[in-house]
């Protein structure tokens, strides 16, 4: 079974920075694309940033120039969030496209971590 474990998040003042990390673990698996999504109460989950296995990145317009997604290794994605704004407050979810010999390709989600930007 492949799992995603997220860490980071918390409370930060406007203009501050936070770092989210997401690590995949399991047996006999590989991870392709990884990404971070966020969701506000009553709203749909939206893509924040994504990165392919080869390192190509994609960002929501609202976070371009402030957030950076990277791969620490083949199974770990890191989201560096700078110049945070109150509107960045949300639950952030890690997402990955994984593969195992038994399941083939499938999508997995992390447990969600709360980011609160407030003075």
N, C-alpha and C positions, 0 to 999 in steps of 0.2 A: 504494500500500500504506500503510495506517495503522499506526503503531507507538505504543506507550506506553513512555516512558522514565522510570524512577523514580530518585529521588535521596534522600539522607538515610539515616537508620538508623545503626547502630553500637552501641557499648558505653556504657551509662550506669548510674550508681548508682541504687538504689531511691530514689524520691522526685524523681528528676530529670526532665528534659524532652528530647524529641526532636521533630524536624519532618521529615515525609516529604512529598515533592513528586512529582507524576506529571503528565507533559506528553504530550499526543497530538500527533503530527505526521504529515504526509502531504499528498496532493493531493486537492482537491475532496472534502472530507469534513466531516461535522458530528458532534459528540459530544453525546449526551443524558445519561443517568445515568452517574455515575462513582462508584467506591467503592474501599474498601480491605478486603482479606481477610487472614487470617493462618492459618498452618498450622504445627502442631508435628509432630515426627517420629512417624509411626504414627497420626496423627489426621487427620480430615477438615478441609478448608479451611472456615473459618467467616467470616461477615461481621463486620467490625468497625464500619464506618460507610459510609454511602452518601449521595449528594447528587444531586438532580435538576438538570436544566438551569435550572429556575426557582429553585433554592436550597432546596428542602425537604430536610430531613435525617432520617436514621434511624440509630440506634446500637444496638449490642449492649448488653444490660443491664450487662455487666461493665465497660464503658468509659464509661458515661454519667456526665457531670459531670467527667470527666478528659480525654477526647479531644474535639477539635473538628475537623470537616471543613468545608472551604470551597472555593469556586471562585475562584482568582486571576484567571482569565479563562475564556472559553468552553471552552477546551481543556486547562485545568490544574486539578488538584485538589490540595489541601494538607491533610495530616492533622497537626494539632498535638497532641502527646501529652504530657500533664503528669501529675505524681504517679505516675510509672511504678512498676510492681510487678514482682517476679521472674516472676510468672505471665504477664506481657505478652511475655515472651521468645518469639520465633517468627520465621519468615520472613513478611514482609508483602508482599502482592501487590496491585498496582493493577489495577483492572478498569474497563472502559468499554463502553457501548453506543454503537456508532458507525454511521454511514451514509455510503455513497458511491453515486454514480449507477450504478456497475457492479455492486456487491454488494448494494445495499439495506441492511437492518439486519443487524448482526452484532456479536458480542461479542469483545473483545480483552483480553489480559492483558499486564501488564508483566513484567519479568524477575525480580522478587522481590528484596527487600532484607532483610538480617538485622538484627533488633533484639534486643540482649542487655541484660537488666537484671540487674546483679549487683554486689555489693560486692567 
